[in-house]
């Protein structure tokens, strides 16, 4: 009889253990197990809680950067073991070995090792968001990948942020920093666009992804962002509209100006706001030309645009001095208003 009682107790305890959330020991055991797994080159990983990883070849602009990356003497096995050690420190709230971290980042920049990314992917897919351990692990792994900055690490970050269920996770705010630091040199803008297209409307990282596109925008990205702008009824519409205010490349003024005559008033307003926030001479010139076609009823709107533009840069005042007085305006009142901004108001505000 006693044997049966002991057996029942063991079964109950074992069943409870299976339903416990991931604790530190559980994560470390998973790390140890996943470190022993390897894949053949080019094999696609099975989905675990969402994200998959497919080996990507280096892009043209990336090859030289990989060659120029800091060299490291670490082997593949040492890198995987080092990642596990860093995560153990993170989970345990212990001091981080920054030299080890630096060496791992250098290794991945030099080697773009698929098996190491696979190891990180397993950890990220198994991390239970909304728990302290899962949030800390996810935040650290994505920050580490952001520091690497290759196409593979960028793709992995975007897959995770798109496919994880972030509800209830405190990591969402910290991971934002990793997302915002992606694509530093604009090499992976197409990949960022794909991530935005595939994102759900409720993705908490839409703002940072769209801002990243705008930061490195060329003509194609202007067209891309405007394709989401309709009536402000969706999250993607709103964040794409806001992202246009982050465009700073003066050569894109003609591409933005095309939308000033669009049939959609929302796109017109976004284009005007983008030009006002750009703070470049050519942008101010386009605002002057648009203002010249406006009636007195639009005085308030014109004033709000030039308030922004003059705060952004003294180039606005220079454009007004050179162009506004020689431009034919539909309304004398609007012309007088624009000319009043010929004084560099940023200097007046400073005083």
C-alpha positions in Angstrom: 0.0 0.0 0.0 2.8 2.4 0.9 4.4 1.8 -2.5 1.2 2.9 -4.3 1.1 6.1 -2.1 4.7 7.0 -3.0 4.0 6.3 -6.6 1.0 8.6 -6.7 2.9 11.4 -4.9 5.7 11.1 -7.4 3.2 11.3 -10.3 1.5 14.4 -8.9 4.8 16.2 -8.2 6.0 15.4 -11.7 2.7 16.6 -13.3 2.9 19.9 -11.4 6.5 20.4 -12.5 5.5 20.0 -16.2 3.1 22.9 -15.9 5.4 25.3 -14.1 6.5 28.4 -16.1 10.0 28.6 -17.4 12.4 29.2 -14.5 16.1 29.9 -14.7 17.1 26.3 -14.5 14.5 25.4 -17.2 16.0 28.0 -19.6 19.5 26.8 -18.9 18.6 23.2 -19.6 17.0 24.3 -22.8 20.1 26.2 -23.7 22.3 23.2 -23.1 20.0 20.9 -25.2 19.6 23.3 -28.1 23.4 24.0 -28.3 23.9 20.4 -29.3 21.6 20.7 -32.4 23.0 21.5 -35.8 21.5 22.0 -39.2 22.8 21.3 -42.7 23.6 24.4 -44.7 20.5 26.0 -46.2 18.0 23.9 -44.2 14.9 25.7 -43.1 14.2 25.6 -39.4 10.8 24.3 -38.1 8.6 27.0 -36.6 8.6 27.2 -32.8 6.1 29.7 -31.6 6.3 31.5 -34.9 9.6 32.5 -36.3 11.6 30.5 -38.9 15.0 31.3 -40.2 16.3 30.7 -43.7 20.0 31.0 -44.5 20.6 34.2 -46.4 23.6 35.0 -48.7 25.5 38.2 -48.0 24.4 41.2 -50.0 26.8 43.3 -52.0 27.1 46.1 -49.6 27.7 43.8 -46.7 30.6 41.7 -48.0 33.2 44.4 -47.4 31.9 45.2 -43.9 32.1 41.6 -42.9 35.7 41.5 -44.2 36.5 44.7 -42.2 34.9 43.4 -39.0 37.0 42.9 -35.9 38.5 39.4 -35.9 38.0 37.0 -33.1 39.7 33.8 -32.0 36.5 32.2 -30.8 35.3 28.9 -32.3 31.6 28.2 -33.1 31.3 26.0 -30.0 32.9 28.7 -27.8 30.5 31.3 -29.3 27.4 29.2 -28.5 28.8 28.4 -25.0 29.6 32.1 -24.6 26.0 33.1 -25.5 24.7 30.7 -22.9 27.0 32.2 -20.3 25.9 35.7 -21.1 22.2 34.7 -20.9 22.9 32.9 -17.6 24.3 36.2 -16.3 21.3 38.2 -17.6 18.8 35.8 -16.0 20.7 35.7 -12.7 21.1 39.5 -12.7 24.8 39.1 -12.6 27.6 41.2 -14.1 28.0 40.8 -17.9 31.3 39.8 -19.4 31.5 42.7 -21.9 34.7 41.4 -23.5 33.0 38.1 -24.2 30.0 39.9 -25.6 32.2 42.0 -27.8 34.0 38.9 -29.1 30.7 37.2 -30.0 29.5 40.2 -31.9 32.8 40.3 -33.8 32.5 36.6 -34.6 29.0 37.0 -36.1 30.0 40.0 -38.1 32.9 38.1 -39.5 31.2 34.7 -40.0 27.5 35.3 -40.1 27.2 31.8 -38.6 23.9 30.2 -39.4 24.1 27.6 -36.6 24.7 30.3 -34.0 21.7 32.2 -35.3 19.7 28.9 -35.1 20.7 28.6 -31.4 19.5 32.1 -30.7 16.3 31.5 -32.6 15.5 28.4 -30.5 16.1 30.5 -27.3 13.9 33.3 -28.6 11.1 31.0 -29.8 11.0 29.2 -26.4 11.2 32.4 -24.3 7.8 32.9 -22.6 7.0 36.6 -22.9 5.2 38.1 -20.0 7.5 36.3 -17.5 10.6 38.0 -16.0 12.9 35.4 -17.4 11.4 35.3 -20.9 11.3 39.1 -21.2 14.9 39.5 -20.1 16.2 36.8 -22.4 14.3 38.2 -25.4 15.4 41.8 -24.8 19.0 40.7 -24.4 19.1 38.4 -27.5 17.6 41.0 -29.8 19.9 43.7 -28.5 22.9 41.4 -29.2 21.6 40.7 -32.7 21.0 44.4 -33.3 24.7 45.0 -32.5 25.7 42.5 -35.1 23.8 44.3 -37.9 24.1 41.7 -40.7 21.2 40.7 -43.0 20.8 37.5 -41.1 20.7 39.1 -37.7 18.3 41.8 -39.0 16.0 39.3 -40.5 15.9 37.3 -37.3 15.0 40.3 -35.2 12.2 41.3 -37.6 10.8 37.8 -37.7 10.7 37.6 -33.9 9.2 41.1 -33.4 6.5 40.3 -36.0 5.6 36.8 -34.9 5.8 36.9 -31.1 2.8 37.6 -28.9 3.9 40.7 -27.1 0.8 41.1 -25.0 1.7 41.5 -21.3 5.4 41.6 -22.0 7.5 44.3 -20.4 10.3 43.6 -22.9 8.3 45.4 -25.6 9.6 48.8 -24.5 13.2 47.7 -24.2 13.2 45.8 -27.5 12.1 49.1 -29.2 15.7 50.2 -28.8 17.0 47.2 -30.7 14.4 47.7 -33.5 15.3 51.4 -33.8 19.0 50.7 -34.2 18.5 48.3 -37.1 19.6 49.1 -40.7 22.2 51.7 -39.5 23.7 52.2 -43.0 20.4 51.7 -45.0 21.6 48.4 -46.4 18.6 46.4 -45.3 15.8 48.8 -46.1 14.0 46.4 -48.4 14.0 43.8 -45.6 12.5 46.4 -43.3 9.8 47.2 -45.8 8.9 43.5 -46.0 8.6 43.3 -42.3 6.3 46.3 -42.3 4.1 44.8 -45.0 3.9 41.5 -43.1 3.3 43.1 -39.7 -0.2 43.0 -38.1 -1.9 46.3 -37.5 -1.5 45.8 -33.8 2.3 45.2 -33.9 3.8 47.3 -31.1 6.9 48.0 -33.3 5.1 49.5 -36.3 6.3 53.0 -35.4 9.9 52.1 -35.2 9.9 50.0 -38.4 8.2 52.8 -40.4 10.6 55.4 -38.9 13.5 53.2 -40.0 12.2 53.1 -43.6 11.8 56.9 -43.6 15.2 57.5 -42.2 16.9 55.7 -45.1 14.2 56.6 -47.7 14.8 56.9 -51.4 12.1 57.6 -54.0 10.8 54.0 -53.8 10.3 54.3 -50.0 8.3 57.5 -50.4 6.0 55.7 -52.8 5.9 52.8 -50.4 4.9 54.8 -47.3 2.3 56.8 -49.2 0.7 53.6 -50.4 -0.5 53.0 -46.8 -1.9 56.5 -46.3 -5.6 56.6 -46.9 -7.9 58.1 -44.2 -6.0 57.6 -40.9 -8.3 54.7 -39.9 -5.6 52.0 -39.4 -2.4 51.8 -37.4 -0.2 51.4 -40.5 -1.9 54.5 -42.0 -1.1 56.5 -38.9 2.5 55.4 -38.4 3.3 55.7 -42.2 1.9 59.3 -42.0 4.0 60.1 -39.0 7.1 58.5 -40.4 7.0 60.9 -43.4 7.9 63.7 -41.0 11.2 61.9 -40.4 12.4 62.2 -44.0 15.4 64.5 -44.2 16.8 63.8 -47.6 16.4 67.1 -49.7 16.6 65.2 -53.0 13.3 63.6 -52.1 11.4 66.9 -52.2 10.2 66.4 -55.8 8.8 62.9 -54.9 7.0 64.4 -51.9 5.7 67.4 -53.8 3.9 65.2 -56.3 1.4 64.4 -53.6 0.4 68.1 -53.0 -2.0 67.7 -55.9 -3.3 64.2 -54.9 -7.1 63.7 -54.8 -6.7 62.3 -51.3 -6.6 65.3 -48.8 -4.9 63.0 -46.2 -2.0 62.5 -48.6 -1.8 66.2 -49.3 -1.6 67.0 -45.6 1.1 64.4 -45.0 3.1 65.8 -47.9 2.8 69.3 -46.5 3.8 68.2 -43.0 6.7 66.2 -44.4 8.0 69.3 -46.2 7.6 71.5 -43.2 9.5 69.1 -40.9 12.3 68.5 -43.4 13.9 71.9 -42.7 15.6 72.1 -46.1 15.7 75.0 -48.6 14.1 73.0 -51.4 11.3 71.9 -49.0 10.6 75.5 -48.0 10.6 76.5 -51.7 7.8 73.9 -52.3 5.8 75.2 -49.4 6.1 78.7 -50.8 4.8 77.5 -54.2 1.9 75.7 -52.6 1.0 78.6 -50.4 0.9 80.9 -53.4 -2.1 78.9 -54.7 -4.1 79.1 -51.4 -7.0 81.5 -50.6 -7.2 83.6 -47.5 -9.3 80.8 -45.9 -6.1 78.8 -45.6 -4.1 81.4 -43.7 -4.1 79.4 -40.5 -2.9 76.3 -42.2 -0.1 78.2 -44.0 0.9 79.7 -40.7 1.1 76.4 -38.9 3.3 74.9 -41.7 5.8 77.8 -41.7 5.9 77.8 -37.8 7.2 74.3 -38.1 9.5 75.0 -41.0 11.2 78.0 -39.5 11.7 76.2 -36.2 13.4 73.3 -38.1 15.9 75.4 -40.0 17.0 78.9 -40.9 17.0 77.6 -44.5 13.2 78.4 -44.5 13.8 82.1 -43.9 16.5 82.2 -46.6 14.1 80.6 -49.1 11.3 83.1 -48.3 13.7 86.1 -48.7 14.9 84.9 -52.0 11.6 83.6 -53.5 8.4 84.7 -51.8 8.5 88.4 -52.9 8.9 87.4 -56.5 6.1 84.9 -56.5 2.6 85.7 -57.6 0.2 84.7 -54.8 -3.6 84.1 -55.1 -4.1 86.0 -51.8 -2.2 89.1 -50.8 -2.9 88.2 -47.1 -1.3 84.8 -47.5 1.7 86.4 -49.2 2.1 88.9 -46.4 2.0 86.1 -43.9 4.7 84.1 -45.6 6.9 87.1 -46.0 6.6 87.8 -42.2 8.6 84.5 -41.8 11.5 85.9 -43.7 13.1 86.9 -40.3 14.9 83.9 -38.8 12.5 83.2 -36.0 14.7 80.5 -34.6 17.1 83.2 -33.6 14.3 85.3 -32.0 13.1 82.3 -30.1 16.7 81.7 -28.8 16.7 85.2 -27.5 
